[in-house]
Amino acid sequence: MTALDMSVRPTPGAPRDYAFPKFSSATLPNGLRVVVAPVRKLPLLTVLALVDAGSVADPVGQEGVAQLTASLLTEGTGNLTGAALAELVELMGSTLDAGADWDSSVVKLTTLSSRLPDAITLLARVLTEPALPDDEFQRLRTERLADLLQQRSEPRSLADEAFAQSIYAPGARYAKPDGGTEHSVKGLTLDAVKAFYAQRYSPYATTVVLVGDVSIDEGIAMVSRVLGSWTGTKPPASARPDTSLVAPRGIHIVRKADAPQSELRVGHAGPPRLTPDYFPLVLCNAILGGLFSSRLNLNLREEHAYTYGAHSGVDWRRWAGPFSMDAAVQSDVTAAAVREILNEFDRIRAEPVKPEELSLAISYMDGVFPIRFETTRAIASALASQAIYELPADYYDTYRANIRAVTADEILSVAQKYFDPAKLQVVAVGDPSVISDPLAALGIGDVTVTDAADTLGT
């Protein structure tokens, strides 16, 4: 037997071809859209009912009502209490839950194909005939208030909320947590939830995605059976959040006395999800801070040992979500870490990325793509994103080719177009007595200090 030479790395092979599961869509007479993707490997199905009723649709002063409404959907329907509904779902060997993010509300079901007729009937009842009981409303609202109270001691949550407030206009929906502030949640009533449900939940605003052990015709017929008689009017379009910058670049410290480290956020409002420069931006971010081998992580973690990890990212939303560069560092190196973050921000805007950096990022994004869709739930989530953001029908089929086609010049161009030094805001949750003067000495903007209670909008 020939001995293996362990000093020589194996040569990677060419990426294997991958085809995203075939799917088909139809619109029922009542306006409801259905998307079905047969995946016959296992006797499982995932069903998502997406409603255009995300947190961005919260009425002014009622921030948090979208999330509270979605959470309340599974707390009873008809003569079934929340506990009875949960027990029935469990007896079916299924899972059923609901929630909301910025752009949509969703009811999620995973079930055995043999139980699909009964399970999807329950999903339909939850979606169209929720009990919305007052006692469960009170409990969920109390839980949300408790979560907000707990966040006052969590630097990461404080940094996220302070950062949103620093890059969006006061009062803008994106400047407040998607689940609402303490003030807005305290003011929510069951009548507000019922009004939100009545206005936003409608077949015209709903897409049902089925992925798994079902044919296209069977899936469409089943959804038509349980939701074809649902009626409602088309809800108004959500108001576009104010994503304008309200102040020049500055440094915002959230006071956390005696904190041994600082939680950092550096960035500004980013592009919307449907930007035509999406693929160059994805690779630009991967090289800047999206991968373990990214510039930010190699600089702050490997070279300077300021942190266990640094990264960057765009929170992709229908409108301009945040772009941020993040790290948690020891208090005494807070200013030094911010300086290095800014150096990397400036560098990616100043010169083309190196060929080996681009090759590594493309290989990673290309290679990991098929792994993202190994379960029915992951495929359903992908189709949900396609529906929410109205992506092209061949988006997933052409994704890898679009990634491979990105050039270093395109990355430089989008970095210069979308990354604006004049708009950068720096947020640090930490001890002002330690970090304020060194941050001010960087000369990148005025320093303000606030308390955690102010950051959470009490």
C-alpha positions in Angstrom: 0.0 0.0 0.0 1.4 3.4 -1.0 1.8 5.8 1.9 -0.1 9.1 1.7 1.9 12.3 1.6 0.1 14.3 4.4 2.1 17.4 3.5 0.3 17.8 0.2 -3.2 19.2 0.3 -5.8 17.4 -1.9 -6.7 19.3 -5.1 -10.3 20.4 -5.0 -12.5 19.2 -7.8 -14.8 21.2 -9.9 -18.0 22.3 -8.3 -20.8 19.8 -8.9 -23.9 20.8 -10.8 -26.9 21.6 -8.7 -30.5 22.2 -9.7 -32.9 24.0 -7.3 -36.1 21.9 -6.9 -38.6 22.6 -9.6 -41.7 24.4 -8.5 -44.9 25.8 -9.9 -47.2 28.6 -8.8 -50.9 29.4 -9.3 -53.3 32.1 -8.1 -56.7 31.0 -6.8 -59.9 32.9 -7.7 -59.9 34.5 -4.3 -56.5 36.1 -4.9 -54.4 33.7 -2.8 -51.1 32.6 -4.4 -49.9 29.0 -4.1 -46.3 27.8 -4.7 -45.6 24.0 -4.7 -42.2 22.3 -5.0 -42.4 18.5 -5.0 -39.4 17.0 -3.0 -40.0 13.3 -2.7 -37.0 12.1 -0.8 -38.8 11.7 2.5 -42.5 11.5 3.5 -42.4 15.1 4.9 -43.8 18.5 4.0 -43.2 22.0 5.1 -46.0 24.5 4.5 -45.6 28.3 4.9 -48.4 30.7 4.8 -46.9 34.2 4.1 -48.9 37.3 4.7 -47.8 40.8 3.7 -48.2 41.9 7.4 -44.7 42.4 8.6 -43.5 44.9 11.3 -43.0 47.6 8.7 -46.9 47.7 8.5 -47.3 48.6 12.2 -49.4 51.7 12.6 -47.5 54.7 14.1 -47.7 54.4 17.9 -48.5 50.6 17.7 -45.1 49.3 17.0 -45.0 45.6 17.8 -48.6 44.8 16.9 -47.6 42.7 13.8 -45.4 40.4 15.9 -48.0 40.2 18.7 -50.8 39.4 16.2 -48.7 36.7 14.5 -47.8 35.1 17.8 -51.4 35.1 18.9 -52.6 33.2 15.8 -51.6 29.8 17.3 -53.2 30.5 20.7 -56.6 29.0 19.7 -59.1 28.7 17.0 -62.8 28.0 17.1 -63.5 25.7 20.1 -59.8 24.8 20.4 -57.8 26.6 23.1 -54.1 27.2 22.5 -53.2 24.2 24.7 -55.7 22.0 22.9 -54.4 23.1 19.6 -50.8 22.4 20.6 -51.7 19.0 21.9 -53.5 18.1 18.6 -50.6 19.2 16.5 -48.2 17.1 18.7 -50.5 14.1 18.4 -50.1 14.4 14.6 -46.4 14.4 14.9 -46.3 17.9 13.4 -45.1 21.4 14.3 -47.0 24.6 14.0 -45.8 28.0 14.9 -46.2 31.6 13.7 -44.2 34.8 13.8 -43.4 38.0 12.0 -40.3 39.8 10.7 -39.9 43.2 9.1 -41.5 42.2 5.7 -44.0 39.5 6.4 -45.9 37.4 8.9 -45.8 33.6 8.5 -47.5 30.5 9.8 -45.2 27.5 9.6 -46.2 23.8 9.4 -44.0 20.7 9.2 -45.8 17.4 9.0 -45.7 13.9 7.7 -47.3 13.6 4.3 -49.8 11.1 5.7 -51.1 13.8 8.1 -51.0 16.6 5.6 -54.8 16.8 5.0 -55.6 17.2 8.7 -52.5 19.4 9.5 -53.1 21.8 6.7 -56.8 22.1 7.7 -55.5 23.2 11.1 -53.1 25.7 9.6 -56.0 27.2 7.5 -58.2 27.5 10.6 -55.3 29.2 12.5 -54.8 31.6 9.6 -58.4 32.5 8.9 -60.3 31.9 12.2 -57.9 32.8 15.0 -59.6 33.1 18.4 -57.3 35.9 19.5 -58.1 35.3 23.2 -57.6 38.2 25.6 -55.8 36.1 28.3 -53.2 34.9 25.8 -52.8 38.5 24.5 -52.1 39.7 28.0 -49.5 36.9 28.5 -47.7 37.5 25.2 -47.6 41.3 25.8 -46.2 40.7 29.3 -43.6 38.4 27.8 -42.5 41.0 25.3 -42.2 43.6 28.0 -40.1 41.2 30.0 -37.9 40.6 27.0 -37.3 44.4 26.6 -36.4 44.6 30.3 -33.9 41.8 29.9 -32.3 43.5 26.9 -31.2 46.4 29.1 -28.5 44.0 30.5 -27.6 42.6 27.1 -24.9 44.6 25.2 -25.6 43.1 21.8 -29.3 44.0 21.9 -28.5 47.5 23.2 -26.0 48.0 20.4 -28.4 46.8 17.7 -31.1 49.2 18.9 -28.8 52.2 19.4 -27.3 51.6 16.0 -30.8 51.6 14.4 -31.6 54.9 16.1 -28.4 56.4 14.9 -28.9 55.7 11.2 -32.6 56.3 10.7 -34.8 59.4 11.3 -36.4 59.8 14.7 -39.8 58.1 14.6 -39.0 56.1 11.4 -40.2 52.5 11.7 -36.7 51.1 11.2 -35.4 53.2 14.0 -37.5 51.2 16.5 -37.3 47.4 17.3 -39.4 45.2 15.1 -41.1 43.9 18.2 -41.9 47.4 19.5 -40.6 49.6 22.3 -41.6 49.4 26.0 -43.8 52.4 25.5 -45.6 51.1 22.3 -46.1 47.6 23.6 -47.6 48.9 26.9 -50.1 50.8 24.8 -51.2 47.9 22.7 -54.7 46.5 23.1 -56.5 43.4 21.9 -58.7 45.7 19.8 -55.5 47.0 18.1 -54.5 43.4 17.3 -58.0 42.6 15.9 -57.9 45.7 13.8 -54.5 44.9 12.4 -55.6 41.3 11.6 -58.8 42.6 9.9 -56.9 45.0 7.8 -53.8 43.1 6.8 -54.8 39.4 6.7 -56.4 38.6 3.4 -56.1 36.0 0.6 -54.9 38.9 -1.6 -51.9 39.4 0.7 -51.1 35.7 1.2 -48.8 33.2 -0.5 -48.9 29.6 0.6 -45.7 27.6 -0.1 -45.7 23.8 0.0 -42.5 21.8 -0.2 -42.1 18.0 0.1 -43.9 14.8 -0.6 -46.7 16.1 -2.8 -47.3 16.7 -6.5 -48.0 20.1 -7.9 -51.6 19.4 -8.7 -52.2 17.7 -5.3 -50.7 20.7 -3.5 -52.8 23.3 -5.3 -55.9 21.3 -4.9 -55.3 20.9 -1.1 -54.7 24.6 -0.6 -57.8 25.4 -2.7 -59.9 23.0 -0.5 -58.9 24.6 2.8 -58.4 28.3 1.8 -60.2 28.7 -1.5 -63.3 30.1 0.3 -61.4 32.6 2.4 -62.5 36.1 1.5 -61.1 39.6 2.1 -60.1 42.8 0.5 -56.7 43.8 -0.7 -54.9 45.6 2.1 -53.2 49.0 1.6 -49.5 49.0 0.7 -47.2 49.4 3.6 -45.7 52.9 4.0 -42.1 53.1 3.0 -39.9 53.7 6.1 -37.9 56.9 6.3 -34.4 55.7 5.6 -32.7 59.1 5.3 -29.7 59.9 7.4 -30.5 62.5 10.0 -27.1 63.5 11.3 -23.4 63.7 10.2 -21.2 60.8 11.3 -20.8 60.5 15.0 -20.0 58.3 18.0 -22.8 57.1 20.2 -22.0 55.5 23.5 -24.6 53.5 25.5 -23.6 53.6 29.1 -22.8 50.3 30.7 -20.7 51.2 33.8 -17.8 48.9 34.7 -18.3 46.9 31.5 -15.1 44.9 30.8 -15.7 45.1 27.0 -17.4 47.2 24.4 -20.0 46.0 21.9 -19.4 47.8 18.6 -21.5 48.6 15.6 -20.1 50.7 12.7 -22.1 51.5 9.6 -25.1 53.2 8.0 -28.3 52.4 6.2 -27.7 50.0 3.3 -29.4 49.2 0.0 -32.8 47.5 -0.4 -32.9 43.8 -1.2 -33.8 44.4 -4.9 -30.7 46.5 -5.7 -29.4 45.5 -9.1 -25.9 45.3 -7.5 -26.9 42.5 -5.1 -24.4 39.9 -6.2 -21.3 42.2 -6.2 -22.4 43.5 -2.8 -22.8 40.0 -1.4 -19.2 39.2 -2.4 -17.9 42.6 -1.3 -19.4 42.0 2.1 -18.0 38.4 2.2 -14.5 39.7 1.7 -14.9 42.6 4.1 -16.5 40.8 7.0 -18.8 38.0 5.9 -16.4 35.1 6.1 -14.1 33.8 8.8 -11.2 34.6 6.5 -12.5 38.2 5.9 -10.4 41.3 6.3 -12.2 42.4 9.4 -11.8 39.1 11.2 -8.1 38.6 10.1 -7.3 42.2 11.3 -9.1 42.4 14.6 -8.9 38.7 15.6 -5.8 37.3 14.0 -3.5 40.3 13.7 -4.4 42.4 16.8 -6.2 39.9 19.1 -8.8 42.5 19.9 -11.8 40.1 19.6 -12.9 36.5 19.2 -14.6 37.5 16.0 -15.5 40.5 13.8 -17.9 40.5 10.9 -20.0 42.7 8.6 -23.4 42.3 7.0 -26.4 43.8 5.4 -29.8 43.1 6.9 -31.6 42.7 3.6 -35.1 44.1 3.7 -37.7 45.3 1.2 -36.4 48.8 1.9 -32.9 50.0 3.0 -31.9 47.8 6.0 -28.8 48.4 8.1 -25.2 47.7 6.9 -23.0 47.2 9.9 -19.5 46.1 10.9 -19.6 44.4 14.4 -17.2 43.2 17.1 -17.0 42.9 20.9 -13.6 44.0 22.2 -11.9 44.7 25.5 -12.7 48.2 26.8 -9.1 49.4 26.7 -8.8 48.7 22.9 -12.2 50.1 21.9 -10.8 53.1 20.0 -8.0 51.0 18.4 -10.6 48.5 17.2 -12.8 51.2 15.7 -9.8 52.6 13.9 -9.0 49.3 12.4 -12.6 48.8 11.3 -12.5 52.2 9.6 -9.2 51.3 8.0 -10.7 48.2 6.4 -13.8 50.1 5.4 -11.6 52.6 3.6 -9.3 50.0 2.1 -12.1 48.1 0.3 -13.3 51.3 -1.2 -9.8 52.4 -2.3 -8.4 49.4 -4.4 -9.6 46.3 -6.1 -9.7 43.1 -4.0 -6.9 40.7 -4.5 -7.5 37.8 -7.0 -7.0 35.2 -4.2 -9.5 37.0 -2.0 -12.1 37.0 -4.7 -11.4 33.4 -5.7 -11.8 32.2 -2.1 -15.1 34.2 -1.6 -16.6 33.0 -4.9 -15.6 29.4 -4.2 -17.2 29.5 -0.8 -20.4 31.2 -1.9 -20.6 28.8 -4.9 -19.8 25.7 -3.0 -22.0 26.3 0.1 -25.1 27.2 -2.0 -26.5 23.6 -2.5 -25.9 22.8 1.2 -28.4 25.6 2.1 -31.3 23.6 0.7 -31.1 20.1 2.2 -34.4 20.2 4.1 -38.0 21.0 3.1 -38.0 23.9 5.5 -34.9 25.4 4.0 -36.4 25.1 0.5 -39.7 26.6 1.6 -37.9 29.5 3.2 -36.0 30.2 0.0 -39.3 30.2 -2.0 -40.8 32.4 0.7 -38.0 35.0 0.1 -38.6 34.7 -3.6 -42.2 35.6 -3.0 -41.6 38.3 -0.5 -39.1 40.2 -2.6 -40.6 39.3 -6.0 -37.3 37.7 -7.2 -37.2 36.3 -10.7 -38.5 32.7 -11.3 -35.0 31.5 -12.2 -33.3 33.3 -9.3 -32.0 30.1 -7.6 -31.1 28.4 -10.9 -28.9 31.3 -11.9 -27.5 32.2 -8.5 -24.2 30.4 -8.8 -23.5 31.7 -12.3 -24.2 35.2 -11.0 -21.8 34.8 -8.1 -19.1 33.3 -10.4 -19.5 36.3 -12.8 -18.6 39.0 -10.3 -15.3 40.8 -10.9 -12.9 42.7 -8.7 -13.8 45.9 -10.5 -17.5 45.4 -9.8 -16.7 44.9 -6.1 -14.7 48.1 -6.0 -17.5 49.9 -7.8 -20.2 48.8 -5.4 -18.0 49.5 -2.4 -17.6 53.1 -3.6 -21.3 53.4 -4.5 -22.9 52.0 -1.3 -20.3 52.4 1.4 -20.2 56.1 2.4 -17.6 57.3 5.0 -19.6 60.6 5.5 -22.6 58.6 6.8 -20.8 56.2 9.1 -22.2 56.0 12.7 -20.2 54.4 15.5 -22.1 52.8 18.4 -20.3 51.4 21.5 -22.1 49.8 24.4 -19.5 50.1 27.2 -18.1 52.2 30.1 -17.9 55.8 29.1 -15.2 56.6 31.7 -12.9 54.2 29.8 -13.8 54.6 26.2 -15.2 58.1 25.7 -11.9 60.1 25.5 -10.1 57.6 23.3 -13.0 57.5 20.9 -13.2 61.3 20.8 -9.5 61.4 20.0 -10.1 59.5 16.8 -11.6 62.7 15.4 -14.4 61.0 13.4 -17.3 62.8 15.0 -19.0 64.1 18.1 -19.4 61.8 21.0 -22.8 61.4 22.8 -23.6 59.3 25.8 -27.0 57.8 26.6 -28.5 55.4 29.1 -29.9 51.9 28.2 -33.4 53.0 29.2 -33.3 55.8 26.6 -32.0 53.4 23.9 -34.9 51.0 24.4 -37.4 53.8 24.0 -39.0 53.9 27.4 
